Amino acid sequence: MTDELVLPAPCLIVLIGPSGAGKSTWAEAHFPPSQIVSSDALRATVGESEDDLAASDDAFAILEQIVEQRLTRGLTTIVDTLGLDAARRRRWVDRARRRGLSAVAVVFTTPAAECRVRNRARAKPIADRAVAGQVRQLAEQRALLTDEGFELVVEPAVARMAPRHLAKTTELAAVQQTTPTELQFGLQVPVFTWPGGPFEIRSRLASMARAAEEVGFSSVWVMDHFRQIPMFGPPWHDMLESYTVLAHLAAVTERVRLGTLVSGITHRNVAHLAKIVATLDVLSGGRAVCGLGLGWFEAEHHALGWRFPPVAERYELLEDALELLPLMWGPGAPAFAGRVLDVPEAMCYPRPLQQHLPILVGGNGERRTLRLAAQYADMCNIIGELDVVAHKVAVLHAHCAELGRPPDAVTVTQLSTTLVGRDGDELDGLIERLRPRRLGAQRYAARVNAGTVTDQIGRFRALADAGVTTAIVSLPDAGNGGAIERFAPVIEAFTPAI
């Protein structure tokens, strides 16, 4: 056993090695029994015992069915057989790849003498010559495994699972340690349904914001909704008005920037929004960011009796807002006549304390949203992991080039839900405690980007390399205490030494 293996979840793991090599022992030490499909155990199920070789055909027929069904459902599956049948291996790998799962071969090159000793200690050992033959088979096949489609061919080590995109970037944590790059972090607070109910919301928010500032978050963000959105809970869960929340946070913090991710363009009269944001900037000492988006939650509009304009009209309104807001925050009272907005006096006093109050455009739309960000905004927020972010940044930069703006004129933020544990054991405990009853541990882990501190450092290094300047995280357990502090080592890894 050498270095830790971080394996992509979900995946197919095929154990390959002679009898007595330690395959079953390794699997049982690192994976729950429900994930292990063992030919020996199935022989005992359909025959008299694990040693009932007459039951082998039936046992392998059932094994094939179980592997097929588990891979079809996208479940991590550890196949515990000798693994020396190349045709079977190729069939399993093909099934996994057709369903978008990684295939991993774990090769047990245990010395033949040690295998013989272990085999002889069993109640029903096989012949030494059989063990020797299996060792020869493995030696002959070892070099061929990479050609069978396995994404990884590794030797056994201390192992744990991580969502696929985190497992692929884990090695970048070491790169960040030796050749660090800077990255800022923001905290998003999307839920307010916490123990203690509304009576404790005020104090919990203050504690969270102060803790975020203390550990090094550079910004705090809230959603701009008037009822909870489906991704975070039912509509009757507590939801506070965004700018009132930000005003409260301005009063209890000193350094973090404050903004919405993002204000739907249909939620307020745009001139009124300009006044609200300017007031926030004054009361926060110049820390406001104005987040804008097209708006998408039609059910929220209908429930509150608001008109939900067609998408083309919302784009016109958004572009008008991007032109009007700087006028509102500037000197004088110029008239503004836009595509759908008409403001006779674009006046706002007191003006923001910031000479240039930054505007963030949220959304992944390549043809319209990212172009508007490239043309008017200071920041844009992208939702998605590394492959999505890299592509969207390239699109944004192309729009900037076409419009004559330098690519760094629009900084990129990325929003994600992020669950972090100090180590694998703590992370597993958090996943089990937080996951909904009907959602399995690995699917929940993927949904919340669950990873250890090391996993997250690698993940965020990859995002920084792709062009992200601020990673904004929503911590699933932020309201229960400790989550912000657990994230602190990730921030520290990207903070330059003073």
C-alpha positions in Angstrom: 0.0 0.0 0.0 1.5 3.3 -1.1 -0.1 6.7 -1.8 -3.8 7.4 -1.4 -6.0 6.6 -4.4 -8.8 9.1 -5.2 -11.1 7.2 -7.5 -13.9 8.9 -9.6 -17.4 8.2 -8.4 -19.3 6.5 -9.7 -17.1 4.0 -11.5 -16.4 0.4 -12.3 -13.5 -1.1 -10.4 -12.2 -4.5 -11.5 -9.9 -6.3 -9.1 -7.3 -8.4 -10.9 -4.9 -10.8 -9.2 -4.3 -14.4 -8.1 -5.9 -16.2 -5.2 -4.4 -14.9 -1.9 -3.3 -11.6 -3.4 -5.6 -9.6 -1.0 -8.3 -8.5 -3.3 -11.3 -9.2 -1.1 -9.5 -7.8 2.0 -8.7 -4.6 0.2 -12.2 -4.2 -1.2 -13.9 -4.8 2.2 -11.5 -2.2 3.8 -12.4 0.6 1.4 -16.0 0.1 0.1 -19.4 -0.8 1.6 -20.5 -4.4 1.1 -23.4 -3.2 -1.1 -20.9 -2.0 -3.8 -18.9 -5.3 -4.0 -20.0 -8.0 -6.4 -18.0 -11.1 -5.4 -18.0 -14.4 -7.4 -17.1 -16.3 -4.2 -20.1 -14.9 -2.3 -22.4 -15.6 -5.2 -21.1 -19.2 -5.4 -22.2 -19.5 -1.8 -25.6 -18.1 -2.6 -26.4 -20.5 -5.5 -24.3 -23.4 -4.3 -23.2 -25.1 -1.1 -20.3 -22.8 -0.3 -17.8 -20.4 -1.8 -15.7 -23.4 -2.8 -18.6 -25.1 -4.7 -16.9 -24.9 -8.1 -19.9 -26.7 -9.7 -21.9 -23.6 -9.0 -19.4 -21.3 -10.8 -21.4 -21.0 -14.1 -24.6 -20.0 -12.2 -22.7 -17.6 -9.9 -21.0 -15.8 -12.9 -24.3 -15.6 -14.7 -25.8 -13.8 -11.7 -22.7 -11.7 -11.4 -23.0 -10.5 -15.0 -26.6 -9.5 -14.4 -25.8 -7.6 -11.2 -22.9 -5.8 -12.8 -25.1 -4.9 -15.8 -27.9 -3.5 -13.6 -25.6 -1.6 -11.3 -23.8 0.1 -14.2 -27.1 0.9 -15.9 -28.1 2.7 -12.7 -24.8 4.6 -12.6 -23.6 2.9 -9.4 -20.1 2.3 -8.3 -19.4 -1.4 -8.7 -16.4 -3.3 -7.4 -16.0 -6.7 -9.3 -14.2 -9.1 -7.0 -13.2 -12.1 -9.0 -9.7 -13.3 -10.2 -10.2 -10.8 -13.0 -8.0 -12.8 -15.3 -10.6 -13.4 -18.0 -9.8 -10.8 -20.6 -13.1 -11.2 -22.5 -15.1 -10.6 -19.3 -13.0 -7.5 -18.5 -13.5 -6.0 -21.9 -17.3 -6.7 -21.6 -17.5 -5.0 -18.2 -15.4 -2.0 -19.4 -17.6 -1.6 -22.5 -20.7 -1.6 -20.4 -19.2 1.1 -18.1 -18.1 3.3 -20.9 -21.4 3.1 -22.7 -23.0 4.5 -19.6 -20.4 7.2 -19.1 -18.7 5.6 -16.1 -14.9 5.4 -15.6 -13.4 2.0 -15.5 -10.5 1.3 -13.1 -8.3 -1.8 -12.9 -6.7 -2.4 -9.5 -3.9 -4.9 -10.1 -2.6 -7.0 -7.2 1.0 -7.9 -8.0 1.5 -9.7 -4.6 4.6 -11.9 -4.7 3.7 -15.6 -5.6 5.3 -16.9 -2.4 3.0 -14.6 -0.3 0.0 -15.7 -2.2 0.8 -19.3 -1.6 1.2 -18.7 2.1 -2.1 -17.0 2.4 -3.8 -19.6 0.2 -2.5 -22.5 2.4 -3.9 -20.7 5.5 -7.4 -21.0 4.1 -9.8 -23.7 5.2 -10.1 -25.0 1.6 -6.9 -24.0 -0.2 -6.4 -24.5 -3.9 -3.3 -26.3 -5.3 0.0 -24.3 -5.3 0.3 -25.0 -9.0 -3.0 -23.3 -9.6 -1.8 -20.2 -7.8 1.4 -20.3 -9.8 -0.6 -20.4 -13.0 -2.7 -17.4 -12.0 0.5 -15.4 -11.2 1.8 -16.3 -14.7 -1.5 -15.2 -16.3 -1.3 -11.8 -14.5 2.3 -11.3 -15.6 1.3 -12.0 -19.2 -1.8 -9.8 -19.2 -0.5 -6.8 -17.1 0.8 -4.8 -20.1 -2.4 -5.3 -22.1 -4.8 -3.7 -19.6 -4.4 -0.2 -20.8 -5.5 -1.3 -24.2 -8.7 -2.7 -22.8 -10.2 0.8 -22.2 -9.5 1.2 -18.5 -9.2 4.9 -17.6 -6.9 4.0 -14.7 -4.7 1.0 -14.1 -3.3 1.2 -10.5 -2.0 -0.9 -7.7 -3.8 -1.2 -4.4 -3.4 1.7 -1.9 -5.5 3.5 0.6 -8.5 4.5 -1.5 -11.5 6.7 -1.3 -14.1 8.0 -3.8 -14.7 11.6 -4.9 -17.0 13.0 -7.6 -15.5 12.5 -11.0 -14.5 16.1 -11.7 -12.8 16.4 -8.2 -11.0 13.1 -8.6 -9.5 14.3 -11.9 -8.1 17.5 -10.4 -6.8 16.2 -7.0 -3.2 16.2 -8.2 -3.4 20.0 -8.8 -3.4 20.5 -5.0 0.3 19.7 -5.0 0.8 22.1 -7.9 -0.9 24.8 -5.9 1.4 24.1 -3.0 4.6 24.4 -5.1 3.6 27.0 -7.7 0.6 28.9 -6.1 -1.8 31.1 -7.9 -4.2 33.6 -6.3 -8.0 33.1 -6.2 -10.6 34.9 -4.2 -13.6 33.3 -2.6 -17.1 34.5 -2.0 -19.8 33.0 0.2 -23.4 32.7 -1.0 -26.2 32.3 1.4 -29.2 30.8 -0.4 -31.3 29.4 2.5 -32.6 30.9 5.7 -34.5 27.9 7.1 -32.3 27.1 10.2 -32.8 25.8 13.7 -34.4 28.3 15.9 -36.6 29.7 13.0 -37.0 33.4 12.2 -36.1 34.5 15.8 -32.5 33.4 15.2 -32.1 34.4 11.6 -30.7 37.8 12.4 -28.0 36.5 14.8 -27.1 33.6 12.6 -26.6 35.8 9.6 -24.4 38.1 11.5 -22.3 35.3 12.9 -22.0 33.7 9.4 -20.9 37.0 7.8 -18.4 37.8 10.5 -17.0 34.2 10.4 -16.7 34.5 6.6 -14.8 37.8 6.9 -12.6 36.3 9.6 -11.4 33.3 7.5 -10.8 35.3 4.4 -13.9 35.3 2.2 -13.7 38.5 0.0 -17.5 38.7 -0.6 -20.9 37.6 0.6 -23.8 37.1 -1.7 -27.5 36.3 -1.5 -30.1 35.2 -4.1 -32.7 37.8 -5.2 -35.9 35.8 -4.8 -39.1 36.3 -2.8 -39.9 32.6 -2.2 -37.5 29.7 -2.1 -36.5 28.2 -5.4 -36.9 24.5 -6.2 -33.2 23.7 -6.1 -33.0 24.6 -2.4 -36.4 23.7 -1.0 -40.2 24.2 -1.2 -41.7 27.6 -1.7 -42.8 27.9 2.0 -39.3 27.8 3.3 -38.0 31.0 4.7 -36.7 33.5 2.1 -35.6 37.1 3.0 -35.6 40.1 0.8 -32.2 40.4 -0.6 -31.2 44.0 -0.2 -32.6 44.2 3.3 -30.3 41.2 4.1 -27.3 43.0 2.5 -28.0 46.1 4.5 -27.9 44.0 7.7 -24.7 42.4 6.6 -23.2 45.8 5.8 -23.8 46.8 9.4 -22.1 43.7 10.9 -19.0 43.4 8.6 -16.2 45.7 7.6 -14.4 44.3 4.5 -16.4 41.8 2.5 -18.0 43.0 -0.7 -21.8 42.6 -0.8 -24.1 41.7 -3.7 -26.9 39.6 -5.2 -26.4 36.6 -7.4 -28.3 37.9 -9.2 -31.2 40.5 -9.2 -33.7 39.5 -11.8 -34.2 42.4 -14.2 -38.0 42.1 -13.8 -38.0 42.2 -10.0 -37.9 46.0 -9.6 -38.1 49.3 -11.5 -34.5 49.7 -12.7 -34.2 53.3 -11.6 -35.4 52.2 -8.2 -32.8 49.4 -8.2 -30.1 52.0 -8.9 -31.2 53.9 -5.8 -31.2 50.7 -3.7 -27.7 49.7 -4.7 -26.3 53.2 -4.3 -27.8 53.3 -0.8 -26.2 49.9 0.0 -22.8 51.2 -1.3 -23.0 54.3 0.9 -24.0 52.3 4.0 -21.5 49.6 3.5 -18.6 52.1 3.0 -18.2 51.4 -0.7 -18.6 47.6 -0.8 -21.6 47.0 -3.1 -21.7 44.9 -6.3 -24.7 45.1 -8.5 -25.6 41.6 -9.8 -28.0 41.5 -12.7 -29.6 38.6 -14.6 -32.4 38.0 -17.1 -34.7 36.4 -14.5 -36.1 32.9 -15.0 -38.5 31.9 -12.2 -41.8 32.3 -13.9 -43.8 30.6 -11.1 -42.5 33.2 -8.7 -43.8 36.1 -10.9 -47.2 34.5 -11.4 -47.6 33.8 -7.6 -46.9 37.4 -6.8 -49.0 38.8 -9.6 -46.1 40.1 -11.7 -45.9 40.1 -15.4 -43.2 37.8 -16.8 -42.2 39.3 -20.1 -41.0 37.1 -23.1 -37.3 36.4 -23.2 -36.7 38.9 -26.0 -38.2 41.7 -24.0 -36.3 40.7 -20.9 -33.0 40.9 -22.9 -34.0 44.4 -24.1 -34.7 45.4 -20.5 -31.4 44.0 -19.3 -29.4 45.8 -21.9 -31.3 49.1 -21.0 -30.4 48.5 -17.4 -26.7 48.0 -18.2 -26.7 51.4 -19.9 -28.9 53.2 -17.4 -27.3 52.2 -14.1 -24.0 53.9 -14.7 -25.9 57.1 -15.7 -27.9 56.9 -12.5 -24.8 56.6 -10.4 -23.0 59.4 -12.3 -23.3 63.2 -12.0 -26.3 65.3 -13.0 -29.7 64.1 -14.1 -29.4 63.1 -17.8 -32.5 61.8 -19.7 -32.4 58.2 -20.8 -34.5 56.7 -23.6 -33.7 53.1 -24.2 -35.3 50.1 -25.9 -38.0 49.7 -23.3 -37.0 52.1 -20.6 -37.7 55.8 -20.5 -36.2 57.7 -17.5 -36.6 61.6 -17.8 -34.1 62.3 -15.0 -31.4 59.7 -14.3 -30.5 61.1 -10.9 -29.4 59.4 -7.7 -28.0 61.2 -4.7 -26.1 60.4 -2.7 -24.1 58.8 -5.4 -22.3 55.5 -4.6 -19.0 56.0 -2.7 -17.2 53.9 -5.3 -16.2 55.9 -8.3 -17.1 52.9 -10.4 -19.6 50.6 -8.8 -19.0 47.2 -10.4 -21.8 45.4 -12.3 -21.9 41.6 -12.5 -24.0 39.8 -15.2 -25.0 36.3 -14.3 -25.9 33.6 -16.8 -24.3 31.1 -19.2 -26.1 32.1 -22.4 -23.4 32.3 -25.0 -25.0 34.3 -27.8 -26.7 37.1 -25.7 -25.9 37.0 -22.0 -22.1 36.6 -22.3 -22.0 39.2 -25.1 -23.9 41.7 -22.9 -21.4 40.9 -20.1 -18.5 41.5 -22.6 -20.0 44.8 -23.8 -21.1 46.4 -20.5 -20.2 44.5 -17.3 -17.2 44.4 -15.0 -17.9 40.8 -13.9 -19.8 37.8 -15.1 -20.9 34.7 -13.1 -20.8 31.2 -14.6 -22.4 28.1 -13.2 -20.8 24.9 -14.1 -17.6 22.9 -13.5 -14.3 23.0 -15.3 -15.3 21.9 -18.8 -18.2 24.3 -18.8 -16.2 27.2 -17.3 -13.3 26.8 -19.8 -15.7 26.9 -22.7 -17.7 29.8 -21.4 -14.6 31.8 -20.7 -13.4 31.3 -24.3 -16.8 32.5 -25.6 -16.6 35.6 -23.3 -13.1 36.4 -24.5 -14.1 36.1 -28.1 -17.0 38.5 -27.5 -14.5 40.9 -25.8 -12.1 40.7 -28.7 -14.9 41.4 -31.2 -16.1 44.4 -29.1 -12.6 45.8 -28.7 -12.3 45.2 -24.9 -9.3 43.4 -23.4 -10.3 39.9 -22.0 -9.4 40.8 -18.5 -11.8 43.7 -18.6 -14.5 41.3 -17.4 -13.5 39.2 -14.5 -15.1 35.7 -14.1 -16.8 34.4 -11.0 -18.0 30.8 -10.7 -20.9 29.7 -8.4 -21.2 26.2 -7.0 -22.5 24.3 -4.0 -19.5 23.0 -2.1 -19.3 20.5 0.8 -15.8 20.2 2.4 -14.4 17.9 5.0 -11.0 18.0 6.6 -10.5 14.4 5.7 -12.3 11.5 4.1 -13.9 10.2 7.3 -15.3 13.6 8.2 -16.6 14.1 4.7 -18.3 10.7 4.7 -20.0 11.6 8.0 -21.2 15.0 6.6 -22.6 13.4 3.4 -24.5 10.8 5.5 -25.9 13.4 7.8 -26.9 15.9 5.1 -28.1 13.8 2.2 -31.9 13.5 1.7 -33.2 10.0 2.5 -34.1 9.2 -1.1 -30.7 10.3 -2.5 -27.7 8.0 -2.3 -24.4 9.1 -0.9 -22.5 9.3 -4.1 -25.2 11.1 -6.0 -25.5 13.6 -3.2 -21.7 14.0 -3.1 -21.7 14.8 -6.8 -24.6 17.3 -6.4 -22.8 19.2 -3.7 -19.3 18.8 -5.0 -18.2 17.0 -1.9 -14.5 16.8 -1.3 -11.7 17.0 1.3 -9.7 20.1 1.7 -7.1 18.6 -0.7 -9.8 17.7 -3.3 -11.2 21.3 -3.2 -7.8 22.9 -3.5 -7.2 20.8 -6.7 -10.6 21.6 -8.0 -10.3 25.4 -7.5 -6.8 25.4 -8.9 -8.2 24.0 -12.1 -10.9 26.6 -12.2 -8.4 29.4 -11.5 -6.3 28.1 -14.4 -9.4 28.2 -16.6 -9.9 31.9 -15.9 -11.9 32.1 -12.7 -10.9 35.0 -10.4 -13.5 34.5 -7.6 -15.0 31.2 -6.7 -18.3 31.7 -4.9 -19.5 28.8 -2.8 -22.7 27.8 -1.2 -21.9 25.6 1.8 -24.8 23.1 2.4 -24.3 23.1 6.2 -23.4 26.8 6.7 -26.3 27.4 9.0 -25.2 24.7 11.4 -21.8 26.1 12.4 -18.3 24.9 11.6 -18.7 24.8 7.8 -17.1 28.2 7.2 -14.2 27.3 9.4 -13.7 24.0 7.6 -13.4 25.9 4.3 -10.7 28.2 5.7 -7.7 26.0 4.7 -8.9 26.1 1.0 -8.9 29.9 1.1 -5.5 29.9 2.8 -4.1 27.8 0.0 -4.9 30.6 -2.5 -4.0 33.6 -0.3 -0.5 35.0 -1.0 1.8 35.2 2.0 2.3 38.7 3.3 
